[in-house]
Amino acid sequence: MVTAETAVVLPVLVLVLLCAVAAVSVVGAQLRCVDAAREGARAAARGESPAVVAELAGRVAPEGAVTSLRTAEDRVRVTVDVEVSPLGPVPLRTRVSAEAVAAIEPGGVP
């Protein structure tokens, strides 16, 4: 009887474990995108070139992330966007992005 119950419950436990692993993977990618966007916004606010901003954000961002920079009046906005495959080879993909805004510092080039 215990064997039959285990056979019924085991697939459910594996599914719950896969969902937990996927959630941790997506949250980790989201946090890395947030950190990358903040790093890029700080660099852009200091007046760094768009290439330097993308390179600094790329160091922190997940692999394959795309960084975009927009300047409006006295602020810079950096967006980091990436498509994540939380379960590795399983063809389940989700898009994660983060955005950071910073005021241009005195002496910084908009």
JOZI-V548300 format. One record per residue. N is the residue number from 0. RES is the residue in one small letter. PSI is psi in degrees with one decimal (999 if undefined). OMEGA is omega in whole degrees, 0 to 359 (none if undefined). Layout:
# JOZI-V548300
n-><N/N>
res-><RES/RES>
psi-><PSI/PSI>
omega-><OMEGA/OMEGA>
This chain:
# JOZI-V548300
n-><0/1/2/3/4/5/6/7/8/9/10/11/12/13/14/15/16/17/18/19/20/21/22/23/24/25/26/27/28/29/30/31/32/33/34/35/36/37/38/39/40/41/42/43/44/45/46/47/48/49/50/51/52/53/54/55/56/57/58/59/60/61/62/63/64/65/66/67/68/69/70/71/72/73/74/75/76/77/78/79/80/81/82/83/84/85/86/87/88/89/90/91/92/93/94/95/96/97/98/99/100/101/102/103/104/105/106/107/108/109>
res-><m/v/t/a/e/t/a/v/v/l/p/v/l/v/l/v/l/l/c/a/v/a/a/v/s/v/v/g/a/q/l/r/c/v/d/a/a/r/e/g/a/r/a/a/a/r/g/e/s/p/a/v/v/a/e/l/a/g/r/v/a/p/e/g/a/v/t/s/l/r/t/a/e/d/r/v/r/v/t/v/d/v/e/v/s/p/l/g/p/v/p/l/r/t/r/v/s/a/e/a/v/a/a/i/e/p/g/g/v/p>
psi-><-39.7/-36.4/-42.0/-41.5/-40.4/-41.0/-30.1/-38.4/-30.3/-46.6/-34.6/-41.7/-39.7/-41.4/-42.8/-40.9/-42.8/-40.0/-40.3/-42.5/-42.8/-42.4/-43.3/-39.4/-44.5/-42.9/-39.6/-43.1/-38.8/-44.3/-39.0/-36.3/-41.3/-46.5/-41.5/-41.9/-41.0/-43.7/-43.9/-40.3/-40.6/-44.1/-42.2/-36.9/-29.8/-13.2/14.6/156.1/157.6/-33.2/-41.2/-40.1/-46.7/-38.6/-42.8/-42.2/-36.1/-27.2/-33.8/-30.9/157.6/158.2/135.4/4.5/149.0/129.4/132.1/147.7/130.5/139.3/132.0/117.2/-108.7/19.9/152.7/145.7/122.1/130.0/132.6/126.5/134.9/149.2/126.0/139.1/92.8/-21.8/28.8/-115.2/-11.8/132.1/44.5/118.8/148.5/149.5/133.5/136.8/160.2/154.2/140.1/143.0/138.2/147.4/139.2/128.4/152.9/130.0/-11.2/146.5/121.5/999>
omega-><179/179/179/178/178/179/179/186/185/178/178/178/178/178/178/179/178/177/179/179/179/181/179/179/180/179/177/178/178/180/178/176/178/179/180/179/178/179/179/179/178/180/179/179/178/179/178/180/178/178/179/178/180/180/179/178/180/177/185/186/174/181/180/181/178/181/176/183/175/178/178/179/185/182/172/181/179/179/176/186/180/174/187/173/189/181/176/185/179/186/176/182/177/181/179/177/177/182/177/180/178/176/178/182/176/182/177/180/180/none>
